[in-house]
Amino acid sequence: MLIQKNSTDLYNSYLQQMHRIADLRYANAVLQWDQETYLPKKATDFRGQQSATLSELAHEFFTASTFGSLLEELSGRTDLDANQQRNIALGKYDFDKSVKLPAAFVRKMSEQVTKSYHAWVAARNQNSFAIFLPELEQLTGLKKQEADLLGYESHPYNALLNDYEKGSNVAWLDGVFGKLLQPLKALLDEVLVKQAKVTDPLNQFFDKDQQWAFCNDLLQRMGFDFGLGRQDLSEHPFTTSFSPQDVRITTRINEQNLGFMTWSTLHELGHAWYEQGLPTTQYGLPLGEACSLSIHESQSRLWENCIGRSHSFCEWLLPIIAEHFPKQMEGVTAEQLYHSVNEVKPSLIRTEADELTYHFHVMIRYEIEKKIMAGDLQVKEIPILWNELYSKYLGINVPDDKQGCLQDIHWSHGSFGYFPTYSLGSLYAVQLFYQLQKEKISKDESIAQGTFTPVINWLGKNVHTKGRQQESDALCSEICGEGLNSEIFIRYARSKFLP
Amino acid sequence: MLIQKNSTDLYNSYLQQMHRIADLRYANAVLQWDQETYLPKKATDFRGQQSATLSELAHEFFTASTFGSLLEELSGRTDLDANQQRNIALGKYDFDKSVKLPAAFVRKMSEQVTKSYHAWVAARNQNSFAIFLPELEQLTGLKKQEADLLGYESHPYNALLNDYEKGSNVAWLDGVFGKLLQPLKALLDEVLVKQAKVTDPLNQFFDKDQQWAFCNDLLQRMGFDFGLGRQDLSEHPFTTSFSPQDVRITTRINEQNLGFMTWSTLHELGHAWYEQGLPTTQYGLPLGEACSLSIHESQSRLWENCIGRSHSFCEWLLPIIAEHFPKQMEGVTAEQLYHSVNEVKPSLIRTEADELTYHFHVMIRYEIEKKIMAGDLQVKEIPILWNELYSKYLGINVPDDKQGCLQDIHWSHGSFGYFPTYSLGSLYAVQLFYQLQKEKISKDESIAQGTFTPVINWLGKNVHTKGRQQESDALCSEICGEGLNSEIFIRYARSKFLP
């Protein structure tokens, strides 16, 4: 029966279905945003149930056999335009992956995520891994089931890795990390010896409300459109999006240090610009989605580090900080600010790590997840292994779990396999940054004057508006002339940290 | 096939369906709360679409013929317990009403409401009815279609009135208002002559942030559980609920007068306690819903007026205000506060009206809606008639539409037929208050000490936990020994305002 319909009609029913599914998913994202920003404490149970229902329905609609037949039929239609064909091809790929997870399993996972998230918040507040443990055990059990349902070759972790970064797997990532870490460790050791001692001017008391005002001012001056988004506070900073016209970031304030909030905001801003730059005409369709998590992370790391921790950015930023905090910034120079935000120092918290040690934080999580998924590590053993690895790779002692394995939200969300995309993103960021400089789009003198529009527009044209047209490596190749190459990162890091 | 199943199994599938529908409806309520509190300005289109999808799906599930058959089958089951039977009976009533509205119509309405709401916000900001007009025309057109779809006797407005207050209609309401307004007008005239001149201590500058802090402190002291709800700012104060464990109120701050925010908060608090008091075990079911809008309003008006504007409450409140605003409250007495919050004065804004003139505000809206629905008035003529009626009933000139027909959010939401429940609620409030005093639950000396728990508990037991067990009048009868009786209101008002 389908075969008699013309491609336009078929594509329109595809659109209608996809929009309904997207509306459900984005509505669920609103519920989750609310959960992490404004939800009353005792409201978590019903919210978990509501969120699970939306997840389940979206999954049910997306995996309906009639929808599968529609995609199947459309896959053969050569009279669709290139974008339409790409949407259908990606849709088919996503469908084939999704049907592997039964609706009941998706609901169970969603409910468990809600429970785990709240257990994590409590555990973190009370600095007790034991509070998180039972819920995390349940969750990792479900993740193993998920890997089995999705199917994999060689290693169960591969199923999850592929879910976050298409094509990635243990063998490939072992290679990437292997190639990166040895020169990075050598560089790190050298930097730690040679680097001058700095006194961090951001490491003093900054009032919460004043930080909040400064942060919003910074976003405004950088060009964040508050008509298309907003910023709020949450336990763990994140970016979420309900359409390219409603992109929300969150931040966390530490009154003892202005830097944490500031660079975390720059990080989320990079993510937010990506989401705002996705084509609204492709709302709810694959081409309306970001290329990949690693490319998403390349945007945040580019703004946080490559630009945000550059000499010229510090020159621009210092007078703005001083406007808000004249007392604290008295006598501080841009040079001093630059050195303090680029101090290399093995530390406990991933999101506060410098550009060099950052990859070790990621690798530690990667190693732990790999072992958990392989069944070589029990959940209750995580804190011990975590602390061992921090000692081994970064030479530091983890004093408690709050500053250790409870620091990240990811596991509470069931995001196993997500962390590696952070390292990949940092590598892509540097490659994009090199290209921006090569094409003379990002110029030190413009950054020093707070002129960010050329960079934003270039990223918009080359990355954001493209959605899922290509995969990560192909996109990087198209823009930079070659795919992932960690040597470029090492070159960048060497010239920055050992000038 | 159904007939072979046992009642427990059937009831469980009913529960499952109802929970899924409730989850969708409450998720939509979250989207709407967000829309009126935190939504970025340019995000309205996609949000409208998302909200419409949730509405449509909830409606689709609720009106599915299989669900109708399930209700039909369960209606005959006498082996269900009394609560279950009541849920099924109400479910059947709601179903029969809902199936009259096709899904496409519900979606159209939802999308139009989103457009109309944003047009209303813009119109209000720019004080221009013209901005609201085209969207309101569309919306009233849809409301007329809705009345036709629902069906009615005598008057199309009856279909909508019945939707907000089961059993109410033009003939009955004309009678209620007719009986109420004549003695009220006489009383009003007398009070206006006899009442002493007062200087309102709340009518001066109160800083926004300080008002906000005061307001949250007030809620805390009155016993509002912030673990089960929250307060935010919005264009128009409202209460919404996503479960009895997540009940949210909003308020609006006027820096020139502390009273508006304070008593509006007491009003919403009354609504919020009702929602928090509904039985969680009946989540998503008729018995988990409030009795009616008028009984809902009785709760808000009881706290706002009967208790909130009493002598003893003013005694308790004054020192709290003074703690937050020592300068403004210097030398103010509780007596003075009492008189100023009970000043009777024909005014422009319904939500700021005193207890006597309030009913005229409601009646004016009722008259206009009646004419619109009958086709006796064009939407563009609303401002003229509005202003005429304010002049006729309250003897005041409406200077502009912002203070006139643009003041209420209701029409932008398509809520035609809602306003009369405000007057009904105020009448029920007084009847409940009399009963509270008769049973010595609400005692002046306790209120003066800020002891509200006995009243909250009594309302919880007699009203809140009952959900939709009875209809408004039956509930009132059960508690007070008689149904709606506007003479009690007149007696209360006479003794309060002409002591």
Interface residues (C-beta under 8 A of the other chain):
Chain A: H19 R20 D23 L24 Y26 A27 N28 V30 L31 D34 Y38 L39 P40 K41 K42 A43 D45 F46 R47 Q49 Q50 S51 A52 T53 L54 L57 D225 F226 G227 L228 G229 R230 D232 F242 S243 Q245 D246 Y283
Chain B: H19 R20 D23 L24 Y26 A27 N28 V30 L31 D34 Y38 L39 P40 K41 K42 A43 D45 F46 R47 Q49 Q50 S51 A52 T53 L54 L57 D225 F226 G227 L228 G229 R230 D232 F242 S243 Q245 D246 Y283
